[in-house]
Amino acid sequence: MSENRPRLSLTRTIPKPTYYISAIDHEYGKYAFNEERAALFKGLWRSDVFKVNPLTPIDLEFGTGNGYHFSHHALSNPHRCLVGFELKYKPLIQSIRRALHGGAQNARILRYHAHNADLAFAPNEINNVYIHFPDPWERPKKFKNRIVCETFLKRLFELQQWDSFVEFKTDSRSYFLWALDEIAKTPYKIVYQTLDLHQSPYKENNFVTAFEKIFLKKGIPINVCRLVKTKTCKT
Ligand SMILES: C[S@@+](CC[C@H](N)C(=O)[O-])C[C@H]1O[C@@H](n2cnc3c(N)ncnc32)[C@H](O)[C@@H]1O
């Protein structure tokens, strides 16, 4: 064989783990969970993961992005626990790192698909839920990928304790109106809704997320609704 011929790369097909991928199992292994590990704790998040008393609330955030709301919520509610769902490795690690750097001990994050929440949590195991600016999937063929939809909400309803809420914010007016029709097919009650959060009284207690900041700069109104699971809901 000629010495000058380029050598075959024997390692080129081996996936290269980036820092963010390996950090889930190593550096942040105590706080970040991959799909296999997350499912082991269904029904056991309070007792085995957070090691808190059975009455401590556990909130969920779907699609944490870079984690500004995630860390804000964990830090400003030290007596509640928070579990984030995020599919992308980099924002997942950014989210948990931000919370931990702030000193939060009550936050965990899962690399988990929102639609599979019922595989990681048991009925009545969770409290409030935050869904901020989920991907809008604007083309009708892609509506099936939308997180906020009838099937997902009905699953979530089973997982939540009574009097817990779901907060949904989006810049996409068409997604929001479509979602209201989906919500109407579920047992949730709408506590409030507005097509322009920042011109409404709900602005006062609103935390502006990273994506929200971008949309506000562009002058795009933010749609929001809050749903509640109350005993008067028809199941
Ligand atoms: C548009 S960003 C919004 C991030 C953040 N909530 C904010 O308001 O700044 C949506 C995030 O949801 C994540 N995501 C999309 N689909 C998801 C799914 N099915 N389950 C969990 N996370 C998802 C994306 O990776 C992305 O980080």
The ligand as a MOL file (V3000), in Angstrom:
LIG
                    3D

  0  0  0     0  0            999 V3000
M  V30 BEGIN CTAB
M  V30 COUNTS 27 29 0 0 0
M  V30 BEGIN ATOM
M  V30 1 C -39.3750 28.6730 20.8260 0
M  V30 2 S -38.4910 27.9780 22.1380 0 CHG=1
M  V30 3 C -39.1330 28.8070 23.5860 0
M  V30 4 C -38.1880 28.7540 24.7380 0
M  V30 5 C -38.6470 29.4410 26.0440 0
M  V30 6 N -39.8370 28.8250 26.5850 0
M  V30 7 C -38.8620 30.9270 25.8610 0
M  V30 8 O -40.0260 31.3750 25.9670 0
M  V30 9 O -37.8840 31.6490 25.6540 0 CHG=-1
M  V30 10 C -39.2570 26.3520 22.2530 0
M  V30 11 C -38.3890 25.3500 23.0110 0
M  V30 12 O -39.1620 24.1340 23.1580 0
M  V30 13 C -38.3340 23.0090 22.8960 0
M  V30 14 N -39.2200 21.9530 22.4230 0
M  V30 15 C -39.8220 21.8840 21.1960 0
M  V30 16 N -40.6110 20.8140 21.1240 0
M  V30 17 C -40.5400 20.1790 22.3360 0
M  V30 18 C -41.1250 19.0040 22.8660 0
M  V30 19 N -41.9640 18.2970 22.1560 0
M  V30 20 N -40.8240 18.6460 24.1280 0
M  V30 21 C -39.9570 19.3890 24.8740 0
M  V30 22 N -39.3640 20.5180 24.4200 0
M  V30 23 C -39.6480 20.9070 23.1710 0
M  V30 24 C -37.3350 23.5020 21.8570 0
M  V30 25 O -36.1550 22.7280 21.8360 0
M  V30 26 C -37.1060 24.9500 22.2770 0
M  V30 27 O -36.0190 25.0630 23.1640 0
M  V30 END ATOM
M  V30 BEGIN BOND
M  V30 1 1 1 2
M  V30 2 1 2 3
M  V30 3 1 2 10
M  V30 4 1 3 4
M  V30 5 1 4 5
M  V30 6 1 5 6
M  V30 7 1 5 7
M  V30 8 2 7 8
M  V30 9 1 7 9
M  V30 10 1 10 11
M  V30 11 1 11 12
M  V30 12 1 11 26
M  V30 13 1 12 13
M  V30 14 1 13 14
M  V30 15 1 13 24
M  V30 16 1 14 15
M  V30 17 1 14 23
M  V30 18 2 15 16
M  V30 19 1 16 17
M  V30 20 1 17 18
M  V30 21 2 17 23
M  V30 22 1 18 19
M  V30 23 2 18 20
M  V30 24 1 20 21
M  V30 25 2 21 22
M  V30 26 1 22 23
M  V30 27 1 24 25
M  V30 28 1 24 26
M  V30 29 1 26 27
M  V30 END BOND
M  V30 END CTAB
M  END
